[in-house]
Amino acid sequence: MHNVLAVKAMMKSFELVSGLRVNFHKSVIGAVGISQLDKLVYSKCLNCWQMELPFKYLGIIIGVNPRRITFWNSIVDKIKSRLSSWKGRLLSMAGRICLIKSVITVLPLFHFSFFKAPIAVYNQIRRIQAKFL
């Protein structure tokens, strides 16, 4: 409880020094390894919501097993939507190759820097790429 009160005091000090205001009603508190009752008490003390698992942070889902293919479905769906077949008919071969390189390298790169994808996901991305080309 002392740590929670210290965080609240730091946030209030930040408000006084900077002139900005912390909106505790939009803030969430997350804790691992403590009881639900303690989390409830801490969230009431800070006037904020409790964080539930899984949650999204910087576009990455936290709290889900990245070795499962379902974790990667959102990325594969984004690739499919960007490399849709109607776009392939309207572009030249060079345009298709450029679009494939930009989409395939950019979309999953952030996720690949944190997690290793299953082989099935790599194969699925290659199939989408080959079908588009």
Phi and psi in degrees as a GROMACS rama.xvg file:
@    title "Ramachandran Plot"
@    xaxis  label "Phi"
@    yaxis  label "Psi"
@TYPE xy
-63.9602  -37.9625  HIS-2
-65.7553  -39.2618  ASN-3
-65.5569  -43.1159  VAL-4
-65.6021  -34.8912  LEU-5
-66.6691  -39.7937  ALA-6
-64.2814  -42.5004  VAL-7
-63.4493  -40.0983  LYS-8
-65.3308  -38.4802  ALA-9
-65.2451  -40.2197  MET-10
-66.2969  -40.3215  MET-11
-65.8626  -38.4463  LYS-12
-64.0094  -39.993  SER-13
-59.5188  -42.3012  PHE-14
-60.4662  -44.2272  GLU-15
-67.634  -40.6932  LEU-16
-75.002  -44.2506  VAL-17
-89.7846  -22.7389  SER-18
84.4086  -4.459  GLY-19
-85.8573  165.08  LEU-20
-123.416  133.302  ARG-21
-88.3682  124.15  VAL-22
-92.0773  98.2527  ASN-23
-70.6489  -22.6473  PHE-24
-71.3872  -23.1109  HIS-25
-93.6551  -9.2542  LYS-26
-85.9206  156.187  SER-27
-128.302  153.264  VAL-28
-119.564  133.777  ILE-29
-125.42  140.234  GLY-30
-145.681  143.186  ALA-31
-120.602  134.806  VAL-32
87.8159  12.6596  GLY-33
-123.739  164.826  ILE-34
-74.072  160.671  SER-35
-62.124  -36.6736  GLN-36
-63.3322  -43.6555  LEU-37
-63.7558  -41.9437  ASP-38
-60.7752  -40.2682  LYS-39
-63.6795  -43.7862  LEU-40
-63.3034  -43.3865  VAL-41
-65.9091  -41.1395  TYR-42
-67.5953  -35.9271  SER-43
-67.2766  -36.8316  LYS-44
-65.1495  -38.6821  CYS-45
-90.4691  -3.97847  LEU-46
56.4242  47.7802  ASN-47
-136.255  174.055  CYS-48
-85.2901  161.933  TRP-49
-91.753  137.103  GLN-50
-81.9349  135.185  MET-51
-111.277  145.459  GLU-52
-88.6864  144.476  LEU-53
-77.2745  156.306  PRO-54
-136.756  163.493  PHE-55
-103.93  131.615  LYS-56
-134.45  118.758  TYR-57
53.6628  36.289  LEU-58
85.7192  -4.30804  GLY-59
-106.063  134.201  ILE-60
-80.6587  122.974  ILE-61
-104.95  136.02  ILE-62
102.5  7.85003  GLY-63
-121.604  148.644  VAL-64
-72.6862  115.057  ASN-65
-74.3448  -7.47636  PRO-66
-81.923  -9.70161  ARG-67
-87.9922  145.441  ARG-68
-67.8533  -29.5805  ILE-69
-63.0245  -27.6361  THR-70
-62.3059  -34.6506  PHE-71
-91.7596  -3.02224  TRP-72
-60.4568  -36.8783  ASN-73
-65.9385  -38.103  SER-74
-69.71  -43.0967  ILE-75
-63.672  -38.283  VAL-76
-65.107  -37.8803  ASP-77
-63.3488  -42.2669  LYS-78
-63.6271  -42.6201  ILE-79
-61.0004  -42.0774  LYS-80
-69.3133  -35.8243  SER-81
-74.7286  -32.3056  ARG-82
-105.726  46.9696  LEU-83
-68.8913  154.602  SER-84
-66.008  -30.6455  SER-85
-67.0796  -29.9989  TRP-86
-69.6043  -32.8929  LYS-87
-66.4571  -31.6513  GLY-88
-73.5299  -24.4438  ARG-89
-90.7941  -12.4446  LEU-90
-105.891  154.358  LEU-91
-75.2141  174.334  SER-92
-61.7123  -42.2223  MET-93
-65.1121  -38.3649  ALA-94
-65.45  -39.6857  GLY-95
-64.5652  -43.0453  ARG-96
-64.1144  -41.588  ILE-97
-63.0284  -43.5823  CYS-98
-66.198  -41.0174  LEU-99
-60.8351  -46.7545  ILE-100
-63.0621  -41.001  LYS-101
-71.7387  -40.2123  SER-102
-74.3514  -47.4543  VAL-103
-65.8357  -35.5179  ILE-104
-82.5649  -30.639  THR-105
-88.0871  -47.777  VAL-106
-60.6728  -53.0741  LEU-107
-87.457  -4.47987  PRO-108
-58.9408  -43.9394  LEU-109
-62.1939  -43.0896  PHE-110
-69.5395  -37.9833  HIS-111
-66.8087  -24.7086  PHE-112
-73.0455  -17.5579  SER-113
-105.748  -37.893  PHE-114
-127.76  149.716  PHE-115
-92.4369  124.403  LYS-116
-80.5149  150.695  ALA-117
-65.5699  156.164  PRO-118
-58.7212  -35.4554  ILE-119
-61.0395  -34.1382  ALA-120
-69.3608  -44.4325  VAL-121
-58.6491  -43.7871  TYR-122
-64.0968  -38.1811  ASN-123
-65.1617  -41.4994  GLN-124
-65.1819  -41.1399  ILE-125
-62.9358  -39.446  ARG-126
-63.0163  -42.7614  ARG-127
-62.3828  -42.9304  ILE-128
-63.1057  -46.19  GLN-129
-66.3348  -39.4079  ALA-130
-64.8534  -38.6392  LYS-131
-68.6203  -38.971  PHE-132
